[in-house]
């Protein structure tokens, strides 16, 4: 199976065995349909068992899967009349961000998201989904425009982090991220943020100040990568699995810590298995959030957003790092 992950090996091996038996049954005169049926049932049970008991490192692998759907994939299924806007009006455009105006079930909205590439050429053009300052300034320009015209904002978060290169620092990377955090906190329109893959550090948080924070079931959201944390804590990046468990970066952990508001169901095996089905689950989450948020006035939205982020970390957060020894 193309793009198989380490924890999926038992599933892949059993699936290959079934395929082999099917080929044999087609060539030979022996009837082994009953055996094939039993193996398929066994495969279904095995998949249910493995995907229902994913460890944090397993979810990291799924979140980083090269075929995992991107912002543009979801836009094509969720919205109509998408018109992409370019440039920050200061320096230039950043292909690591896509954003523009669209229609969601007849409602005008602004859609913004990180954008990775699907192959090497596109990844180079989009800088592997790691934005420069002009990307964050483009996103903020579109958010301010949305506020002016009273359009809800929907953000898709999917980045390893902001680009840490010299060129980005020269153009004010930290300031651009900080300004997004500051401005998003006070926007007077509903903001829905959805982590669809890897939400890394300030590069992700610069799109993450919203009224409703959602995560796909197998996405991750963290201040640093597990490899980076392992290198800093233990001077050993091979302990990244241990770091992933200690950092509490998965959707179930972050929901328990009240960092996010909702976990969006994911297709069994990962969103890359069926993009259209996954988009339907996201659609349900967006619809629920908008129905709730559009009923509130702008002052209530801003005040509740402030209180929401103020409460994060007040309930037992020190316990998170207790096993990092």
WOWO-V238764 format. One record per residue. N is the residue number from 1. RES is the residue in one small letter. PHI is phi in radians with two decimals (999 if undefined). PSI is psi in degrees with one decimal (none if undefined). D_CENTER is the distance of its C-alpha to the mean C-alpha in Angstrom with 2 decimals. Layout:
BEGIN
n->N res->RES phi->PHI psi->PSI d_center->D_CENTER
n->N res->RES phi->PHI psi->PSI d_center->D_CENTER
END
This chain:
BEGIN
n->1 res->x phi->999 psi->131.3 d_center->23.57
n->2 res->x phi->-1.22 psi->133.2 d_center->21.61
n->3 res->x phi->1.27 psi->26.7 d_center->18.62
n->4 res->x phi->-1.18 psi->147.2 d_center->19.63
n->5 res->x phi->-1.84 psi->162.1 d_center->18.29
n->6 res->x phi->-0.95 psi->-45.7 d_center->20.76
n->7 res->x phi->-1.28 psi->-10.5 d_center->20.49
n->8 res->x phi->-1.59 psi->-1.5 d_center->20.99
n->9 res->x phi->-0.96 psi->-44.2 d_center->24.41
n->10 res->x phi->-1.04 psi->-37.2 d_center->26.52
n->11 res->x phi->-1.16 psi->-44.4 d_center->24.93
n->12 res->x phi->-1.10 psi->-43.1 d_center->25.50
n->13 res->x phi->-1.10 psi->-43.3 d_center->29.04
n->14 res->x phi->-1.18 psi->-38.6 d_center->29.95
n->15 res->x phi->-1.12 psi->-39.6 d_center->28.63
n->16 res->x phi->-1.12 psi->-38.8 d_center->30.76
n->17 res->x phi->-1.11 psi->-41.4 d_center->33.70
n->18 res->x phi->-1.11 psi->-44.3 d_center->33.44
n->19 res->x phi->-1.07 psi->-38.5 d_center->33.31
n->20 res->x phi->-1.13 psi->-43.7 d_center->36.33
n->21 res->x phi->-1.13 psi->-36.3 d_center->38.27
n->22 res->x phi->-1.11 psi->-41.9 d_center->37.60
n->23 res->x phi->-1.12 psi->-40.8 d_center->39.05
n->24 res->x phi->-1.12 psi->-43.6 d_center->42.01
n->25 res->x phi->-1.13 psi->-29.9 d_center->42.72
n->26 res->x phi->-1.28 psi->-32.2 d_center->42.83
n->27 res->x phi->-1.56 psi->-37.8 d_center->45.35
n->28 res->x phi->-1.59 psi->167.0 d_center->47.43
n->29 res->x phi->-1.62 psi->-3.6 d_center->49.55
n->30 res->x phi->-1.37 psi->135.5 d_center->48.35
n->31 res->x phi->-1.56 psi->109.4 d_center->46.31
n->32 res->x phi->-2.09 psi->25.8 d_center->43.30
n->33 res->x phi->-1.07 psi->-35.0 d_center->41.22
n->34 res->x phi->-1.15 psi->-42.0 d_center->41.39
n->35 res->x phi->-1.11 psi->-41.8 d_center->39.98
n->36 res->x phi->-1.10 psi->-41.6 d_center->37.12
n->37 res->x phi->-1.08 psi->-43.6 d_center->36.41
n->38 res->x phi->-1.10 psi->-40.3 d_center->36.45
n->39 res->x phi->-1.17 psi->-36.6 d_center->34.07
n->40 res->x phi->-1.15 psi->-39.1 d_center->31.59
n->41 res->x phi->-1.11 psi->-41.1 d_center->31.81
n->42 res->x phi->-1.11 psi->-38.8 d_center->31.33
n->43 res->x phi->-1.09 psi->-42.7 d_center->28.25
n->44 res->x phi->-1.06 psi->-42.9 d_center->26.74
n->45 res->x phi->-1.16 psi->-39.1 d_center->27.56
n->46 res->x phi->-1.12 psi->-43.3 d_center->26.20
n->47 res->x phi->-1.08 psi->-44.6 d_center->22.80
n->48 res->x phi->-1.05 psi->-42.6 d_center->22.73
n->49 res->x phi->-1.17 psi->-46.0 d_center->23.80
n->50 res->x phi->-1.21 psi->-47.5 d_center->21.39
n->51 res->x phi->-1.29 psi->-18.3 d_center->18.16
n->52 res->x phi->-1.50 psi->-11.8 d_center->19.32
n->53 res->x phi->-2.22 psi->44.0 d_center->19.92
n->54 res->x phi->-1.22 psi->136.6 d_center->17.00
n->55 res->x phi->-1.53 psi->162.8 d_center->17.34
n->56 res->x phi->-0.92 psi->-40.9 d_center->14.77
n->57 res->x phi->-1.20 psi->-31.6 d_center->15.42
n->58 res->x phi->-1.10 psi->-41.9 d_center->14.98
n->59 res->x phi->-1.18 psi->-34.1 d_center->11.41
n->60 res->x phi->-1.05 psi->-44.0 d_center->10.92
n->61 res->x phi->-1.09 psi->-40.7 d_center->12.61
n->62 res->x phi->-1.17 psi->-43.0 d_center->10.61
n->63 res->x phi->-1.07 psi->-29.4 d_center->7.21
n->64 res->x phi->-1.69 psi->5.1 d_center->9.58
n->65 res->x phi->-1.00 psi->130.9 d_center->11.50
n->66 res->x phi->-1.05 psi->-23.3 d_center->13.12
n->67 res->x phi->-1.70 psi->7.2 d_center->13.14
n->68 res->x phi->-1.10 psi->135.3 d_center->9.53
n->69 res->x phi->-1.03 psi->146.3 d_center->9.33
n->70 res->x phi->-1.88 psi->179.7 d_center->8.59
n->71 res->x phi->-0.96 psi->-47.1 d_center->9.11
n->72 res->x phi->-1.12 psi->-33.1 d_center->12.78
n->73 res->x phi->-1.07 psi->-46.2 d_center->12.62
n->74 res->x phi->-1.24 psi->-35.7 d_center->11.42
n->75 res->x phi->-1.01 psi->-40.8 d_center->13.85
n->76 res->x phi->-1.13 psi->-26.7 d_center->16.63
n->77 res->x phi->-1.65 psi->-29.4 d_center->16.33
n->78 res->x phi->-1.68 psi->-27.2 d_center->15.69
n->79 res->x phi->-2.20 psi->159.9 d_center->17.94
n->80 res->x phi->-2.10 psi->158.8 d_center->21.42
n->81 res->x phi->0.99 psi->38.1 d_center->23.32
n->82 res->x phi->-1.20 psi->126.3 d_center->20.44
n->83 res->x phi->-2.08 psi->109.2 d_center->22.22
n->84 res->x phi->-1.37 psi->135.5 d_center->20.43
n->85 res->x phi->-1.87 psi->148.2 d_center->21.82
n->86 res->x phi->-2.20 psi->153.0 d_center->22.39
n->87 res->x phi->1.47 psi->152.0 d_center->23.58
n->88 res->x phi->-1.81 psi->-2.3 d_center->23.79
n->89 res->x phi->1.22 psi->12.3 d_center->27.58
n->90 res->x phi->-2.17 psi->-48.5 d_center->28.29
n->91 res->x phi->-2.16 psi->-55.7 d_center->27.53
n->92 res->x phi->3.08 psi->-163.0 d_center->25.66
n->93 res->x phi->-1.72 psi->160.1 d_center->22.51
n->94 res->x phi->-2.33 psi->112.6 d_center->19.32
n->95 res->x phi->-1.25 psi->-9.6 d_center->17.72
n->96 res->x phi->-1.32 psi->-8.7 d_center->14.50
n->97 res->x phi->-2.13 psi->137.6 d_center->13.92
n->98 res->x phi->-2.08 psi->144.1 d_center->14.67
n->99 res->x phi->-2.87 psi->154.6 d_center->16.05
n->100 res->x phi->3.01 psi->-165.1 d_center->18.90
n->101 res->x phi->-1.82 psi->141.1 d_center->20.65
n->102 res->x phi->-2.61 psi->176.9 d_center->20.22
n->103 res->x phi->-2.07 psi->130.7 d_center->21.62
n->104 res->x phi->-2.08 psi->107.2 d_center->19.92
n->105 res->x phi->0.90 psi->41.8 d_center->22.64
n->106 res->x phi->1.54 psi->-6.3 d_center->25.26
n->107 res->x phi->-1.75 psi->125.0 d_center->23.67
n->108 res->x phi->-1.16 psi->130.4 d_center->23.12
n->109 res->x phi->-2.39 psi->162.9 d_center->19.72
n->110 res->x phi->-1.88 psi->129.2 d_center->18.06
n->111 res->x phi->-2.04 psi->128.8 d_center->14.68
n->112 res->x phi->-2.38 psi->141.1 d_center->12.94
n->113 res->x phi->-2.88 psi->155.4 d_center->9.88
n->114 res->x phi->-1.19 psi->150.9 d_center->9.38
n->115 res->x phi->-2.40 psi->114.9 d_center->10.83
n->116 res->x phi->-1.54 psi->170.7 d_center->11.45
n->117 res->x phi->-1.67 psi->162.9 d_center->14.59
n->118 res->x phi->-1.72 psi->-14.2 d_center->15.54
n->119 res->x phi->-2.52 psi->177.3 d_center->18.68
n->120 res->x phi->-1.05 psi->-44.8 d_center->20.43
n->121 res->x phi->-1.06 psi->-46.2 d_center->22.09
n->122 res->x phi->-1.23 psi->-36.2 d_center->19.10
n->123 res->x phi->-1.09 psi->-38.2 d_center->17.13
n->124 res->x phi->-1.14 psi->-43.6 d_center->20.22
n->125 res->x phi->-1.11 psi->-37.2 d_center->20.42
n->126 res->x phi->-1.69 psi->10.5 d_center->16.88
n->127 res->x phi->0.95 psi->37.7 d_center->17.34
n->128 res->x phi->0.99 psi->28.8 d_center->14.54
n->129 res->x phi->1.33 psi->15.7 d_center->12.01
n->130 res->x phi->-1.82 psi->107.5 d_center->13.78
n->131 res->x phi->-1.29 psi->152.6 d_center->15.37
n->132 res->x phi->-1.61 psi->173.5 d_center->19.02
n->133 res->x phi->-0.99 psi->-36.2 d_center->20.55
n->134 res->x phi->-1.11 psi->-25.5 d_center->21.38
n->135 res->x phi->-1.17 psi->-45.6 d_center->17.75
n->136 res->x phi->-1.19 psi->-35.5 d_center->17.31
n->137 res->x phi->-1.23 psi->-33.5 d_center->20.76
n->138 res->x phi->-1.12 psi->-45.1 d_center->19.99
n->139 res->x phi->-1.05 psi->-43.7 d_center->17.07
n->140 res->x phi->-1.16 psi->-38.5 d_center->19.56
n->141 res->x phi->-1.03 psi->-43.0 d_center->22.28
n->142 res->x phi->-1.22 psi->-33.5 d_center->20.43
n->143 res->x phi->-1.17 psi->-42.6 d_center->19.62
n->144 res->x phi->-1.15 psi->-35.8 d_center->23.30
n->145 res->x phi->-1.12 psi->-40.9 d_center->24.37
n->146 res->x phi->-1.09 psi->-40.6 d_center->22.40
n->147 res->x phi->-1.11 psi->-42.0 d_center->24.18
n->148 res->x phi->-1.05 psi->-41.0 d_center->27.48
n->149 res->x phi->-1.75 psi->11.8 d_center->27.24
n->150 res->x phi->1.00 psi->45.2 d_center->25.68
n->151 res->x phi->-1.79 psi->133.5 d_center->22.57
n->152 res->x phi->-1.04 psi->151.4 d_center->19.48
n->153 res->x phi->-1.97 psi->130.9 d_center->16.38
n->154 res->x phi->-2.12 psi->119.7 d_center->12.96
n->155 res->x phi->-1.96 psi->134.3 d_center->10.15
n->156 res->x phi->-1.92 psi->120.5 d_center->6.83
n->157 res->x phi->-1.80 psi->123.7 d_center->5.13
n->158 res->x phi->-2.84 psi->80.9 d_center->4.69
n->159 res->x phi->-2.64 psi->148.0 d_center->7.92
n->160 res->x phi->-1.27 psi->-20.6 d_center->10.24
n->161 res->x phi->2.60 psi->170.2 d_center->12.17
n->162 res->x phi->-1.17 psi->148.3 d_center->14.85
n->163 res->x phi->-1.11 psi->124.5 d_center->17.57
n->164 res->x phi->-1.65 psi->16.4 d_center->20.30
n->165 res->x phi->-1.33 psi->170.7 d_center->23.16
n->166 res->x phi->-1.06 psi->-43.3 d_center->26.56
n->167 res->x phi->-1.07 psi->-38.8 d_center->26.15
n->168 res->x phi->-1.17 psi->-41.7 d_center->23.16
n->169 res->x phi->-1.16 psi->-37.7 d_center->25.17
n->170 res->x phi->-1.10 psi->-30.5 d_center->28.23
n->171 res->x phi->-1.68 psi->8.2 d_center->26.54
n->172 res->x phi->1.53 psi->52.5 d_center->25.27
n->173 res->x phi->-1.05 psi->-49.6 d_center->21.68
n->174 res->x phi->-1.09 psi->-42.4 d_center->21.99
n->175 res->x phi->-1.12 psi->-39.7 d_center->23.79
n->176 res->x phi->-1.12 psi->-42.9 d_center->21.29
n->177 res->x phi->-1.15 psi->-46.5 d_center->18.41
n->178 res->x phi->-1.06 psi->-39.3 d_center->20.89
n->179 res->x phi->-1.16 psi->-37.5 d_center->22.12
n->180 res->x phi->-1.07 psi->-44.4 d_center->18.77
n->181 res->x phi->-1.04 psi->-45.4 d_center->18.46
n->182 res->x phi->-1.12 psi->-47.6 d_center->22.07
n->183 res->x phi->-1.25 psi->-39.5 d_center->22.04
n->184 res->x phi->-1.09 psi->-32.6 d_center->18.96
n->185 res->x phi->-1.08 psi->-26.3 d_center->20.68
n->186 res->x phi->-1.94 psi->6.4 d_center->23.62
n->187 res->x phi->-1.14 psi->137.3 d_center->22.44
n->188 res->x phi->-1.68 psi->26.4 d_center->24.48
n->189 res->x phi->-2.24 psi->158.7 d_center->22.18
n->190 res->x phi->-1.08 psi->137.4 d_center->19.40
n->191 res->x phi->-2.18 psi->122.0 d_center->15.90
n->192 res->x phi->-1.99 psi->125.6 d_center->12.87
n->193 res->x phi->-2.03 psi->131.0 d_center->9.49
n->194 res->x phi->-2.25 psi->119.4 d_center->6.34
n->195 res->x phi->-1.47 psi->113.4 d_center->3.05
n->196 res->x phi->-1.79 psi->-10.3 d_center->2.08
n->197 res->x phi->-2.62 psi->-109.5 d_center->2.84
n->198 res->x phi->-1.84 psi->119.4 d_center->5.09
n->199 res->x phi->-1.82 psi->99.6 d_center->5.97
n->200 res->x phi->-1.89 psi->117.5 d_center->9.61
n->201 res->x phi->1.00 psi->-154.9 d_center->12.70
n->202 res->x phi->-1.11 psi->-24.8 d_center->14.22
n->203 res->x phi->-1.08 psi->-29.6 d_center->12.51
n->204 res->x phi->-1.55 psi->-40.4 d_center->9.34
n->205 res->x phi->-1.12 psi->-25.4 d_center->11.79
n->206 res->x phi->-1.16 psi->-8.6 d_center->13.73
n->207 res->x phi->-2.07 psi->8.8 d_center->11.50
n->208 res->x phi->-1.90 psi->11.4 d_center->10.98
n->209 res->x phi->-1.65 psi->96.3 d_center->14.55
n->210 res->x phi->-2.44 psi->175.3 d_center->14.69
n->211 res->x phi->-1.42 psi->-30.1 d_center->16.75
n->212 res->x phi->-2.32 psi->114.0 d_center->14.14
n->213 res->x phi->-1.83 psi->118.9 d_center->10.96
n->214 res->x phi->-2.08 psi->154.3 d_center->8.88
n->215 res->x phi->-2.36 psi->139.1 d_center->6.31
n->216 res->x phi->-1.15 psi->151.4 d_center->6.31
n->217 res->x phi->-0.94 psi->-35.3 d_center->9.19
n->218 res->x phi->-1.96 psi->26.8 d_center->8.28
n->219 res->x phi->-1.67 psi->169.0 d_center->5.10
n->220 res->x phi->-2.31 psi->153.8 d_center->6.77
n->221 res->x phi->-2.53 psi->114.5 d_center->7.80
n->222 res->x phi->-2.69 psi->161.4 d_center->11.19
n->223 res->x phi->-1.37 psi->-20.3 d_center->14.08
n->224 res->x phi->-2.73 psi->157.2 d_center->14.83
n->225 res->x phi->-1.24 psi->155.0 d_center->14.09
n->226 res->x phi->-1.00 psi->-38.0 d_center->16.10
n->227 res->x phi->-1.13 psi->-41.6 d_center->18.47
n->228 res->x phi->-1.15 psi->-41.5 d_center->19.12
n->229 res->x phi->-1.12 psi->-42.4 d_center->19.79
n->230 res->x phi->-1.11 psi->-38.3 d_center->22.10
n->231 res->x phi->-1.15 psi->-40.7 d_center->23.92
n->232 res->x phi->-1.27 psi->-45.1 d_center->24.59
n->233 res->x phi->-1.30 psi->-43.6 d_center->25.56
n->234 res->x phi->-2.13 psi->3.8 d_center->27.47
n->235 res->x phi->0.96 psi->33.2 d_center->27.98
n->236 res->x phi->-2.65 psi->100.5 d_center->26.64
n->237 res->x phi->-1.20 psi->-16.1 d_center->23.27
n->238 res->x phi->-1.21 psi->-12.1 d_center->24.22
n->239 res->x phi->-1.62 psi->24.6 d_center->23.55
n->240 res->x phi->-1.10 psi->-32.6 d_center->19.77
n->241 res->x phi->-1.08 psi->-43.9 d_center->19.56
n->242 res->x phi->-1.12 psi->-40.5 d_center->21.59
n->243 res->x phi->-1.11 psi->-41.2 d_center->19.56
n->244 res->x phi->-1.04 psi->-38.2 d_center->16.29
n->245 res->x phi->-1.25 psi->-37.8 d_center->18.32
n->246 res->x phi->-1.31 psi->-29.8 d_center->19.93
n->247 res->x phi->-1.35 psi->-16.9 d_center->17.07
n->248 res->x phi->1.00 psi->60.5 d_center->15.48
n->249 res->x phi->-1.85 psi->-1.3 d_center->11.84
n->250 res->x phi->-1.55 psi->163.8 d_center->10.71
n->251 res->x phi->-1.02 psi->-46.7 d_center->10.02
n->252 res->x phi->-1.05 psi->-40.4 d_center->13.79
n->253 res->x phi->-1.14 psi->-44.8 d_center->15.00
n->254 res->x phi->-1.25 psi->-29.1 d_center->13.28
n->255 res->x phi->-1.17 psi->-41.7 d_center->14.47
n->256 res->x phi->-1.11 psi->-34.3 d_center->17.84
n->257 res->x phi->-1.49 psi->1.2 d_center->17.93
n->258 res->x phi->1.11 psi->25.7 d_center->17.22
n->259 res->x phi->-1.38 psi->-32.5 d_center->14.49
n->260 res->x phi->-2.08 psi->165.3 d_center->12.35
n->261 res->x phi->-1.78 psi->-29.0 d_center->14.20
n->262 res->x phi->-2.64 psi->142.4 d_center->12.80
n->263 res->x phi->-1.80 psi->122.5 d_center->11.10
n->264 res->x phi->-1.57 psi->126.5 d_center->10.52
n->265 res->x phi->-0.93 psi->140.3 d_center->12.44
n->266 res->x phi->-2.03 psi->148.4 d_center->11.23
n->267 res->x phi->-0.97 psi->139.5 d_center->13.82
n->268 res->x phi->-1.01 psi->123.0 d_center->16.03
n->269 res->x phi->1.68 psi->-9.7 d_center->15.30
n->270 res->x phi->2.11 psi->152.8 d_center->11.73
n->271 res->x phi->-1.05 psi->-26.0 d_center->10.30
n->272 res->x phi->-1.19 psi->-13.9 d_center->12.32
n->273 res->x phi->-1.22 psi->-35.5 d_center->15.42
n->274 res->x phi->-2.73 psi->95.0 d_center->15.63
n->275 res->x phi->-1.13 psi->-41.2 d_center->13.52
n->276 res->x phi->-1.11 psi->-43.4 d_center->15.98
n->277 res->x phi->-1.13 psi->-41.2 d_center->15.93
n->278 res->x phi->-1.11 psi->-38.9 d_center->12.18
n->279 res->x phi->-1.07 psi->-34.1 d_center->12.60
n->280 res->x phi->-1.17 psi->-36.0 d_center->15.43
n->281 res->x phi->-1.17 psi->-40.8 d_center->13.57
n->282 res->x phi->-1.14 psi->-39.3 d_center->11.21
n->283 res->x phi->-0.98 psi->-44.7 d_center->14.58
n->284 res->x phi->-1.08 psi->-40.4 d_center->16.17
n->285 res->x phi->-1.15 psi->-43.0 d_center->13.78
n->286 res->x phi->-1.12 psi->-43.5 d_center->14.31
n->287 res->x phi->-1.07 psi->-45.5 d_center->17.98
n->288 res->x phi->-1.06 psi->-44.7 d_center->18.51
n->289 res->x phi->-1.14 psi->-45.4 d_center->17.10
n->290 res->x phi->-1.12 psi->-39.5 d_center->19.14
n->291 res->x phi->-1.03 psi->-39.1 d_center->22.17
n->292 res->x phi->-1.32 psi->-44.2 d_center->22.17
n->293 res->x phi->-1.35 psi->-33.7 d_center->21.46
n->294 res->x phi->-1.19 psi->-15.6 d_center->23.80
n->295 res->x phi->-1.43 psi->-6.8 d_center->26.63
n->296 res->x phi->-1.79 psi->146.9 d_center->26.53
n->297 res->x phi->-1.40 psi->167.5 d_center->28.39
n->298 res->x phi->-1.09 psi->-38.8 d_center->27.01
n->299 res->x phi->-1.14 psi->-41.4 d_center->28.72
n->300 res->x phi->-1.11 psi->-42.1 d_center->27.30
n->301 res->x phi->-1.01 psi->-49.4 d_center->23.72
n->302 res->x phi->-1.14 psi->-44.0 d_center->24.22
n->303 res->x phi->-1.13 psi->-43.9 d_center->26.12
n->304 res->x phi->-1.20 psi->-34.5 d_center->23.75
n->305 res->x phi->-1.10 psi->-43.5 d_center->20.77
n->306 res->x phi->-1.07 psi->-47.7 d_center->23.01
n->307 res->x phi->-1.13 psi->-37.3 d_center->24.05
n->308 res->x phi->-1.05 psi->-48.5 d_center->20.60
n->309 res->x phi->-1.33 psi->-26.9 d_center->19.54
n->310 res->x phi->-1.13 psi->-32.2 d_center->23.08
n->311 res->x phi->-1.37 psi->-20.3 d_center->22.91
n->312 res->x phi->-1.07 psi->129.3 d_center->19.94
n->313 res->x phi->1.60 psi->1.4 d_center->21.57
n->314 res->x phi->-1.55 psi->-12.7 d_center->24.88
n->315 res->x phi->-2.03 psi->85.8 d_center->24.87
n->316 res->x phi->1.29 psi->19.4 d_center->25.38
n->317 res->x phi->-1.01 psi->-36.1 d_center->22.73
n->318 res->x phi->-0.96 psi->-25.0 d_center->25.28
n->319 res->x phi->-1.11 psi->-24.7 d_center->25.15
n->320 res->x phi->-1.00 psi->-38.0 d_center->21.70
n->321 res->x phi->-1.76 psi->9.8 d_center->23.44
n->322 res->x phi->-1.13 psi->-26.2 d_center->26.66
n->323 res->x phi->-1.78 psi->15.6 d_center->26.20
n->324 res->x phi->-1.56 psi->78.1 d_center->25.36
n->325 res->x phi->-2.14 psi->none d_center->28.85
END
